[in-house]
């Protein structure tokens, strides 16, 4: 196995400076400032790098049905195709079936770089099935990164075996570091052949999670910590979780909203425990970002997800559809390498392109080009700060304003100021049906979308209807459909400048300036 970084090499070097980052979508060193060894591990990993998720795909295989703990927010389903949340799969796989499926997907989707095992139970509560899958893939698909997600209870005993399969990315779900909080989340764990309940169960789980985290970091494995934000239970406590896991060397912290719809059948859902509002989630992420690199582009994927983040192509690769396929994986690896090289060439070109970016405009312009806010920060580092503006973008590819407002189910959020453009995260639209007419449902869905966009001053989209335009304006949100298909950064720069010119409380002194082309 390749040599690993020391504990300090991962822990200390990853968190010394807070800056805008394309490698996780949050605080921490920018991607270009990370040590080369770490940068190589995340550059094409869509979960560990915010920029990579625009270019590369991931895949989960559902080989782990059993779980060794019970969470109040979880209800596993093994034959479900109409829910998109962790713990849900359409079909369970044996290790052999999983490997066949991975080879088929990797050949058909050359952008797929990562294979993860994340359930539907806990992969490490099913060690034989999980490790056999990794063993085969290490041999048969050496160009694919292998990852695992776990609750951490069985992690310390399996760290060495995971490292034997060159697993360099592990996700641990850590919702608390206080047993009194944990007792409200976990009714029981299965530990040493017996069920343990209450505070004692939480004590054991927390100790195992922290021990596993320390062991992984000591071996140079990059650790992402997932935490579920549960209002009234661990919302304030997660700041302490973030501080603790950072101190122990975790690379990334992903604070996710509780999914608690009653129809999912979870304890919290049935008992009326609400999920956080978008504002509550964003505020907590910001509070944690002072201590920790944050992931903000998580889509809370199914345990059998296939494709780019935010899409699921699993239905294209059912066991029935891949049965009998003969995969020439040697040839597939050649094709995959070519596609990856092309992607990296495009990314390099984008990074090296001169700062000026021409913006499609709704009205005639002179020979001018907009300069990205980020580039202005580099040119004029002494500019005073100005009021930040939160903008939501309807986008399908994370790079262009290319989606109709009514079709958007996820909005990308950016904060613009004279200091630069900062990716904040994503907000997902959850429409609750139940109106007596389709008109009622449409009105309700629009209102839910507007509530989800609370705090945003602008919504950028490719098109928008008259009625939602009026409702957004009434809610104090400015709709903008004038920059359809424009690069997101260029469009935000243009809108920010227009807001300054219109006197929206932004000082002209700190306005992004126009540079002649």
Helices and strands as residue ranges (DSSP letters): H 7-14, G 31-33, H 36-42, G 52-54, E 57-60, E 69-71, H 95-108, E 112-117, G 123-125, H 127-140, E 145-150, H 155-164, E 169-173, H 179-182, E 186-191, E 194-197, H 198-218, E 222-229, H 238-247, E 252-257, G 262-264, H 267-271, H 278-289, E 306-307, G 314-317, H 319-322, H 329-352, E 356-357, E 368-371, H 373-379, E 389-394, G 405-407, E 410-417, E 420-428, H 438-452, E 458-460, H 466-474, E 478-480, H 488-501, G 508-510, E 514-516
